[in-house]
Amino acid sequence: MYYPEEAKRRLGKRQKTRSAMIVKKVSHSKTYRLY
C-alpha cells in the first residue's frame, strides 16, 4: 500500500537534512550557534 502522506514526510525529512548540510557547509559558526 502507498500513502502520499508518508511520502511527503519522507521528502520533507530529506529536504530538511539537505538544507541543514548546505547551511553547515556555508557557515559552521551560525549552525553551531543555532543548535
C-alpha positions in Angstrom: 0.0 0.0 0.0 1.2 3.5 -0.8 0.5 6.5 1.4 1.0 10.0 0.0 1.3 11.5 3.5 4.3 9.2 4.3 6.0 10.1 1.0 5.5 13.8 1.8 7.0 13.3 5.3 10.0 11.4 3.8 10.5 14.1 1.2 10.3 16.8 3.9 12.9 15.0 6.1 15.2 14.6 3.1 14.8 18.3 2.2 15.5 19.3 5.9 18.6 17.2 6.0 19.9 18.6 2.7 19.2 22.2 3.8 20.9 21.5 7.1 24.0 20.1 5.4 24.1 23.1 3.0 23.8 25.5 5.9 26.6 23.7 7.8 28.8 23.8 4.6 28.1 27.6 4.1 28.6 28.7 7.7 29.7 26.4 10.6 29.6 29.1 13.3 26.0 30.1 12.6 24.8 26.5 12.6 26.5 25.8 15.9 25.0 28.9 17.5 21.5 28.0 16.3 21.7 24.4 17.6 
